[in-house]
Amino acid sequence: MVKLLLGFLLVLAVAGTTLAGGCDGDREDMIRECKKYEMFPAEPKIPPSAACCAVWQKADIPCLRKRVTKEVEKVWCMEKVLYVSNYGKRPFKPGYKCGNTLVS
């Protein structure tokens, strides 16, 4: 499935890793607003809040994507990240790669 930026951002926060860069605010917003919609288990998939969708709309996804690590992928369900991105009307395009996940 697809892995989104949220996954890596949230795991990094959970792991206590401090990241430098221009999308730290987006990472914090994703964690605050979207975490509960993107964590394991893969089911059930819950429609995200309007606040979570708003974060997706404004987030610097390419920056966040760079922060997806194997550790992040252990915590964040990339299948749910894809679901939330689609629901929030900012889907990943086929061929997009985030961490170890390639969007089909």
LINHUGI-V687720 format. One record per backbone hydrogen bond with DSSP energy under -1.0 kcal/mol. NH is the residue of the N-H (numbers start at 1). CO is the residue of the C=O. E is the energy in kcal/mol with one decimal. If there is no record, write none. Layout:
BEGIN
nh=NH co=CO e=E
nh=NH co=CO e=E
END
This chain:
BEGIN
nh=9 co=5 e=-2.1
nh=10 co=6 e=-2.9
nh=11 co=7 e=-1.9
nh=12 co=8 e=-2.0
nh=13 co=9 e=-1.7
nh=14 co=10 e=-2.5
nh=15 co=11 e=-2.8
nh=17 co=12 e=-2.6
nh=27 co=23 e=-2.3
nh=28 co=24 e=-2.5
nh=29 co=25 e=-2.4
nh=30 co=26 e=-2.7
nh=31 co=27 e=-2.4
nh=32 co=28 e=-2.6
nh=33 co=29 e=-3.0
nh=34 co=30 e=-2.6
nh=37 co=34 e=-1.8
nh=38 co=35 e=-1.6
nh=40 co=75 e=-1.3
nh=53 co=49 e=-2.2
nh=54 co=50 e=-2.2
nh=55 co=51 e=-1.8
nh=56 co=52 e=-2.1
nh=57 co=53 e=-2.0
nh=58 co=54 e=-1.4
nh=59 co=55 e=-1.8
nh=61 co=59 e=-1.5
nh=64 co=60 e=-2.3
nh=65 co=61 e=-3.1
nh=66 co=62 e=-1.2
nh=67 co=64 e=-1.9
nh=68 co=65 e=-1.7
nh=73 co=69 e=-2.2
nh=75 co=72 e=-1.2
nh=76 co=72 e=-3.0
nh=77 co=38 e=-2.5
nh=81 co=77 e=-2.2
nh=82 co=78 e=-2.3
nh=83 co=79 e=-1.9
nh=84 co=80 e=-2.9
nh=85 co=81 e=-2.5
nh=86 co=82 e=-2.4
nh=87 co=83 e=-2.7
nh=88 co=84 e=-2.6
nh=89 co=86 e=-1.6
nh=90 co=85 e=-2.9
nh=95 co=103 e=-3.2
nh=96 co=93 e=-2.1
nh=98 co=101 e=-2.6
nh=101 co=98 e=-2.2
nh=103 co=96 e=-3.1
END
